[in-house]
Amino acid sequence: MQLSTKERRQPEYGKQYRLMGGKNEPSIRNGNTWAESEVKKESHFIDVTPAGYGPA
């Protein structure tokens, strides 16, 4: 399966993505794209962004 340019995009700063999810949840681990794995609604999460990362 070949992915389009849009689907190959890297994650965007400031957005939250589900890396691991349940059987029916879109996540990177389940083979979904970054766009499909984006967390759209408020959810419980742990911010793992290292200090100093992101826009200056």
C-alpha positions in Angstrom: 0.0 0.0 0.0 1.5 3.3 -1.0 0.6 6.4 1.0 -0.1 9.8 -0.5 2.1 12.8 0.4 -0.6 14.1 2.8 -0.7 10.7 4.6 3.1 10.6 5.0 3.2 13.9 6.8 4.9 14.1 10.2 3.0 15.0 13.3 2.4 18.8 13.7 3.6 20.7 16.8 0.8 21.5 19.2 -1.5 18.6 18.2 -2.1 15.5 20.1 -1.9 12.0 18.6 -2.9 8.6 19.9 0.1 6.4 19.7 -1.5 3.3 21.1 -5.2 2.6 21.2 -7.8 -0.1 21.5 -8.7 -2.5 18.8 -11.2 -0.1 17.1 -9.4 3.2 17.9 -7.3 4.9 15.3 -3.6 5.0 16.5 -0.1 4.9 15.1 0.4 1.5 16.5 -2.7 0.2 14.8 -1.3 1.4 11.4 -3.3 4.6 11.0 -1.8 7.8 9.7 -0.9 10.8 11.8 -4.0 12.6 10.6 -6.3 9.7 11.4 -4.7 9.3 14.9 -5.1 12.9 15.9 -7.0 13.3 19.1 -9.9 15.6 18.2 -11.8 15.7 21.5 -10.7 16.4 25.0 -9.1 13.3 26.4 -6.9 12.2 29.3 -3.3 12.3 28.2 0.3 12.6 29.4 2.4 15.4 27.8 5.7 13.8 26.9 7.1 16.8 25.0 10.7 17.5 26.3 11.2 20.9 27.8 12.6 23.4 25.3 11.0 21.7 22.3 8.6 23.7 20.1 8.6 27.2 18.6 10.8 29.7 20.2 
